[in-house]
């Protein structure tokens, strides 16, 4: 039997891992995945009953969602329509054979949800979060990350994508030679994109995506594409400046998109559009169109029809569904108890900052001010955001057309916010999501109702167990306000340097130490990239330290139960393909490492289990990293 002192994760989860099998249509089982599956089963059952008239519909926004759900669940109609909803839509691309034609119709094509050679959005200004700004970036490559290109793992996945694209194109009325050419051209365009856009590691450094450029300079870099005309058609007003999230991509735009290679873009847009439509078409086409995602996750089988109908509905109506979940399944006693835990964690954080031996007084004061103003969103919003009351679903139209209409409305709504103050009432997550988050531009933390259940939290758990579970998660999210990204934003969510030079230099050194602690660690899926996962590791380190500190102030602390609870929340069995994908693209470290590495940095760990230098979970004192 494995001892906690040698491998905490295995000691707590080993027996369960040895007995657990991952469902054929899932990438993982246990932990977060098990809770998500449980929530999904509740929502599938409830939506099905309401759609059938067997249960009442509590509010109008959910009624709209149910109209969409009925269309998604009507596979007889979806099968009868076949590929036609997609090909009818895709026929619009025939009207833009040249760049000149594209310039004339680009805005209408974007509004019709065709893939553009760039993305355009409206988002809070990082340096003035009361106002919105326009942000542009490049398109996403087909493979999970640019680092996949030219490697065996990428070649294997691209072969799957190519086979999937060919199978979907075979269902269209395009002649066979055209189908072949479309795939060749789509791959050529994607290859150019992949060689000019940021990697996931580069995107992980959030502040480096803030690059204001004046509108005229941005428009000039678009070359043959008339960005100014496009912006006039899409936006309520023309901004003086644009935030360029990836300057290297924009500087290379004329290599990616120009009059000479325009046909490649056009065929890429067709193929990507067909793939985007596939989940909303017939059962056979939605299964064909899922092949690439299944290969990435290692799922042997696609999800069943009821699950897919729910998933599609959830994509567009997550917040109303989350409000319904919160009202029905989230208890007020649990909410009050967790809010109290949040207050305790913030109080602990303040004390730890004030007692810090490396922060100067001015920096401590600013950090405490940030904690004092940090917002809390607990459970679910009182009502869906007003935007949802404006959404409509036409039952006389097919599922894909309705999905595009919803996307078009949301796109237009979001772009209209350019001339409005930032809406700070928007929730970051719906109530039925098993997750939590911190938003640096809002300086707030969100804890959806669905995460506030075992193994993270239970009214039946001891206080020590709850501190090791939800307490550490709460403190983790608070810590994001002080990770390598969050530390560059003030109490108002503005990107402002509130540090003394000496303090920030010390913080950077600690950040680099955290990078080094994880970089190159071996897992069965490969080696960890310490730079990719550093922000989450800083949050884990600060969160676990603050939770342990709080637990130690209990009248009867049980630190063995605390650390076992911490390890238990990370207990998850994941397919190797999914592990490999996450290792390359996810900013979180693999679960076993999250369970095992951070406790070794804490003095409380050594006392709780009498960990000795000969034990596997021992780390020499001079190697232990203490940040917050």
N, C-alpha and C positions, 0 to 999 in steps of 0.2 A: 504494500500500500504506500502511495506517495505521501510524504509529509509536507505540511505547509511550508516548513523551513527550507525545503528544497525546490518546490514548485507549487506555489499557492493556487494557480489556475487549475493545474491537474489534480491537486488534492481535493479541491472543492467540486470540480466539474467532471473529473475523469470517469467515474462510474456512469454518470448520465451520458457522457459522450460515447462510451463503448456500447451503450444499448440503443442509442437514438439513430433512426434512419431519416434522411431528408426526403420529404414528399417529392414525387417525380416531377411536379410542376413548380417546385420551389428551388431557390438557390441556397437556402439556409434553413436551419431549424434551431429553435431554442432562443432564449434571451429576447432581444428586440424582435426577431422574426416571429417568435411564438406569440408575443403580444399583438403584433400587427395582424397575424392570421386570426387571432381571436376577435379583434375589433372588426376585421373584414367579414367574418362569419356573422357577427351580430348585424352589421349594416346590410349585408346581402339578404338576410332573413327579413329584416324590417322593411327594406325597400321593396322586396318582392311582395310582402303582405300589403303594403300601402298601394302598390301599383295594381294589385288584384282587387282592391276595395275591401280588404279584410281588416284594415286598420285605418284610423283617421289620419289625415295629413295636417300637421299642426300649424304650418305657416306657408304663405304663398310662394316664397322662394324655393321651398322644398317641392311644392307642387310642380313648378317648372322643371326642376331636376327629374321628377318622376315622369314627366312627359318625354324627356330625353331618354330616361332609363327604359321606358316601354319600347321605344324605337331600337335601342341597343339590344334589348332582349328578344326582339322579333326576328329571329334568324330565318324564318320562312321568307319574310319580305327581303331581308338582306341577301339571301341566297338567290331569290328570283331576280333581284336587280343586278347581281353579279358585279362586274367591273365597270358597268356603265356610269355610275355616279362619278367615278374617277376620270374616265376617258372623256366624258362630256366637259368636265372642268378643265382637263389638260389640253383640250382642243384650243383653248385661248392662246396657247404658246405659238400656234401656227400664224398668229397675226403679228408676230414680232420677229421676222426673219433676219433683221439687221439691227445693229446698235442704234441707228437712228430711230427705227421703229420702237426699240426697247425704251429709249429715252422718252418717247411720246407716251408710252403706256406703262412705264415702270411703276408709278404710284398705284394705278388701278390693279396691276398684277400683285403688288405687295399687299394691297387691301384684300385681294382675293386669296391671300395666304400662299402664294408661290414663294419658293426659296429665292432669296436675293443673294447677291455676291457679298453682302455685308449685313450687319444688323443695326437697326436704329431704335433707340428707346429713350424714354424720359425717366430720369432718376434724380434723387436729391443731390445737390451740389455738395461734394465732400467737405468743402471749405466754408459753406454757408447752407446748412441743412434746413433752413426755412424756405429756400428757393429750389426749384427744379431746373435741371439742365438737360441738354441733348447729349446722348452718349452713342458713339459708334464703335463697332468692333468687327472683326472678320467672321466669316462663317465657320462652323465647327467641321473638322475633318471627319471622314467616315470612321476611321479607326479611333479607339478611345483616347489616343494622345499622339502628337507628332513623333514621339520617341518610338512608336511601334513601327514606323515606316522603315523598310530596309532590314527588318529583323524577322526571324522565323515565326515568332508569335503573330506578328502583323500579317505576314504572308498567308498564314493559315486562316486568320479571321477574314482577310480580304477575299480569299477564295470562297468562303461561305457567303459573304456579302454579294459577290459576283454571281454565284449560282442563284441566290435569292432574287436578285434583280432580273436575271434572265428569265426565271420562272414567272415572275410577275409580268414582265413585258410580253411573255408568250400569251398572256390572257387578253392583251389589247389587240386592236386592229392594225397595229403597225406591221409592215412587211418584215420578213425574217431578217433581211440584210440591214434594215433600219434598226431593228432591235439590237443587233450585234454592234452597230456603230454607236448607238446611244450609250451602251455600256462602256465601250472603249473611250468615248469622249468624256463620260462622267468620271471615269477613273483618272483620265489625264487632267481634268480640271481639279479634281480633289487632290491630286498629287502636288499641284502647284500651291493650293491652299495650305496643305500640310507643311510645306517647306517655308511658309512665311508667317504662320500664326504662332502665338505663344504656346509653350508647354504647360502642363498642369502645375509644375513646380514654379514657373514664372507667374502664373495666375494666382498662386497662393500668396504672393506678396501683393496684398490688395492696394496699397497706396501707390504702387507703380502703375496702376491702371488710371491714375488721375493725371491726364496730360492735356490741359486746355490749349486749343489752337483757334485762331480766328477763322471765321467762316470762309473767307476768301482763300486762305491757304489750304484749308481742308478741301474745298471744291476743286482747286487746281490739281491736287494729288489724285483725284478720281479720273483724270485723263479723259478718255472717250465718253465716260458716263457723266451725264448732266446732274450732278448732285444738288445743285442749287434749285433746279426746277423740281426735282424729286422732293426736296425739303419743303418747298412752297406748297406742294400738293398734299403733303402728309401732315404738316405741323400747323398749329394755329397762328404761329408767327415765326419769322426767321430770326434765329438767335445771332448775336454778334460773335459768339464763340461756341465751340463744340468740344466735348471731352472725348479725346481719342484714347480708347482703352489699350490699344496695341499700335503704337506709332510705327514700328518696323513693318507691320502688315500694311498700314496705309501707305507708307513710303514705297512699298512694292506693289501697290494695287494695279498699276498699269502693266505689270508682268503677269498678274493673275487674270485680269479681265481687260480685253482690248478688242478692237474691231477684227483683228486677225483670228483670235481664238474664241470669238463670241459663240460660234456654233457649239463649242465644247461646253460653255456655260449653259446654253439653252438645253442641251441634252442632259446635262447634270440636273438642271431644274426639273426636267420632265421625270427623270428617274427618281429623284428625291421626293417629288410630289406624289408619285405612284406609291412609293414606300410609305409616305406619311398617311396616305389614304387607306392603305391595306387593312389596318385594324378596324376600319368602319365599314368594310365591304362584306362579302360572303364569308361563311365559316372557313371554306377551303383557302380563300385568299388571305384571310387574317392569319391563318396558321402558317401559310407560306411566308407572309411578310414578317413573321416573328422569328424566322430561322436565325437571323444574325444575332438578335438579342439573346435568344436561347443559347447560342454558341458562346457568347461572351460570358453568360452566367453559368453555363454548364447544365441547364435544365434539360432533362431528357424528353419532357413532354410539355406542350402548351397548356395554358390554363383552360378550364372548362368554360362552356358558354355562359353560365350564370356569373362566374367570376369575371369574365371579360366584360360583360355588360355593366357590372358594378364598377370595374376599373375605369372604363370609358366615362361613365357618369361622374365618377369622382374627379377626373381630370378637370372638368369644367365647373363642378359644383361642390368643391371640397369644403368651402366655408359653410354653406347651408347644411351640408351633411354633418360637419363638425359641431355646429350649433345644436342640431337634433341630438347627436350623440351626447354632448355635454349635458343637455337638459334631462335626458332620460337616464344616463348611466353614471353621472358624476355627483357624488354626495357632497352636501354642504359641510358636513363634519370633516371629511377628508380635505376639502378646500381650505377650511379655516386652519387645520392642523399644518398643512404644507406652507401656507402663508406665514405661519409662526416660525416654521423651519427656515424660510427665506430670511426673515428678520434676524433670526439667530446667526445665520451665516454671514449676513452683512455686518452685524455687530462684531463677529469674530474677525472678519476681514479688516474692519477699521482698526481693531486692537492690534492685529498683526502688522498692519502698515505703520501704525504709530510706534510700534516697538521694533521696527526694522532697523538692523544695524548697518545698512548700506544706503538707505535713502536719506537725503537731507530734509530739513524742516520744510522748505518751500514746496518740494515735490510731494512730501507727505500730505501737506495741506490740500494740494490740488487733487491728489488721489482720493482723499476722504470726501472732498466735495463731489467728485464723480460718483462715489458710492451713495452719497446722500441724495443725489438727483436721479439715480438709476431707476428707470420705470419697471413695473412688474405687470405682466399679463398672465393671469392664472386661470387655467381651465379652458375657457372658450368665451368669445364675445357675447354680449347680451343679445345681439341680433346680427344677422348677416350684414355685411357692408352694403350701403345703399345701391352700389352698382348692380348687385344681384337682383334687385327689384326691377331693373330695366332689361334684364335678359329675357329673350323670348325663344320658344321652340315651336316650330310649325309641324304638327303631326302629319300634314299632307306631303311634306318633303322627306327625302331620304335622310338617313343618319349622317352620311358624310357632308351633305350640304348643310345640315343643321350645325354640325361641328365646326365647319368653316365659318358659318354666319356668327356663331358665338365667338370664335377666335377673332374675327374681323371687328366685332363690337368691342371686345376687350382691348384690342390693339388701338382702336380709335379713342376709346375712353382714356387709355393710359397716355397716349400722345397729347391729348387735350390738357393734361395736367401741367404742361409746360408753362402756361400762363397763370397757373393757380399756385397758392402756397402749398408746401408739402403737407399731405394729409397724414398727420401723425396718429390718426385713429386706426390705421390699417394694421391688422394682425399679421405677424410673420408666418404663422402656422395655424392650421385648422385644429379644432378641439379633439378630433379622433386620430390625430397623428401621434405615433409613438416616437417622440423626439423632444428636443428642447433646443433653444438657441439664444444667442445674444446678437443684437444688431448695433454695430458701432456708430452708424449715422443716426440712430435713435437713442442710443445709450439705454436700451431696455432689454429685459430678459423675458422669454416666453416659455411657459410650461403647459403644453396642452393637457387636457384631461386624461387622455389615453395613456400617458406615461406614468400617471399617478396611481399605479397598481403594482402588485407583486410581480417580479422580485424587487422592483425599485422601492416600492412603498406599500405599507399596509398598516391599518390601525391596530392589527394584531401583532405586528412586529415589535420587538423591544426598541427603545430609543436608539441603542447602539446599532442595531441592524438598520434602522431607517437612516441614521447618519451615514452608514457605510454604503447605502444605496442611493436614495433620492437626495440625501444631504450632500453627498459628494457630487452628484449631478448638478444640483443647484449651485454649489460653490464653483463647479467647473464653468458654468455659464457666466457667473460673476467674474471669474478669472479671465474670460475672453475680453473683458474690458481693459485688461492689463497684459494681454499677450503681445506678440511682436507686431500684430496689426492694430488691435484695439488700443494699445498704449499710445498710439499716435493721434487719438481722438479725445477731445475734452468732454466735459460734462454735458454739453449741448449736442454732442455728436459731430462736432466740427473737427476737421483735421488741423490740429494746432499743436505746436510743440510746447507742452507744459512742464517739461523736465529741465533740470539744470544739466549742463553739458557733462559734468562728471557722473551724475546719476545715470544718464542715458548710456554713457559709455560702459558703465558697470552692468547695466541691464543687457546691453548687446553682448557683453562677454558671457553672461549667464545664458543668454539665448543660444549662443554658439556652443556652449557646453551641453545644452539640451540637444542640440542637433547632433553633436558628436556621440552622446550617450545612446542614441538610437541608430545612427547611420551605420549601415552595413550589417545590422543584426540579421541573422539567418532565420528564415521561416520555411515551411514546406513549399511555399509559393515563390520564394526568392528572397532577395535582400531588401531591407527597408531603406528608403531614401529619407534620411533625417531632415533634410531641408523641406521636403514636401509636408511632413507631419508635425513640424515644430510648433505651429500655433496651437494645435489640439493637445500636444504633449505639455506645453506650458500651462494650458487650462487644466489638464488632468493633474499636473503637479500641484498647482495652486489649490484646485478643488479638493483633492484628497487631503492635503495638509490642513486646510481650513476645517474640513469636516472632522478630521481626527482631533484637531485642537478643541473643537466644540464638544465632541464626544467625551474627551478627557475631563471636561468640566461638569459632566453628569454626576449625580450623587453616587451612582454605582456603575461606572463605565465598564463595558465588556469589550475590550479591544480585539480579542480573538473573533468575537461575533461581528465586530465592525469590519475587519479585513476579509472575513469569509463572505460577508454581504457584498463587499466591493468586488470580489472575484466572481461571485455568483451572477451579478448583472451582466458580466461579459461572457458568460457561458453560451457559446453558440457553435454549432457545427455547420461548416460552410463548404460548398463544393470547391475543388481546387481551381477551376476556371474562374469562379467568382473571386476567390482569394487573389489570384494573379491580376485580375482586373483592378481590384481595390488597391493592391500594392502599388500599381502604376498610376492610379488616378485619384485615390481618396486621400484627403488630408488627415484622416484618422489612422493611427497605428493599428495593426492587427490586434484582435481582441485578447489573445493570450499575453501579448506584450503589454497592453494597457493594464491588464490585471497584475502582472508580475514586476514590471520595471519601477513604477512609481512608489510602491510600498518600500522598496529598498532605499529610497532617498529619505525616509522618515525615521526618526529615532523611536517613535511609538511602535514601529513594526518590530524592532529588535527586542523591545521589552515585552511585547505581547506574546511572542512565541519563543523567547530566549534564543534568538538566532545567533549562531556562532560563526567564526571565520571559516570553518570547514563546511558550512551549509551552502546549498546551491543558491539560496536567496540572500546571501550576504554580500554587502558592498562596503568596501573600506570607507571610513569616515571622510577622508579627503576626496573621495570620488562622489560623495552624495551632493546632489544639487538642490539648493534651497533658494527659491525666487520670491514667492509670496507666502 
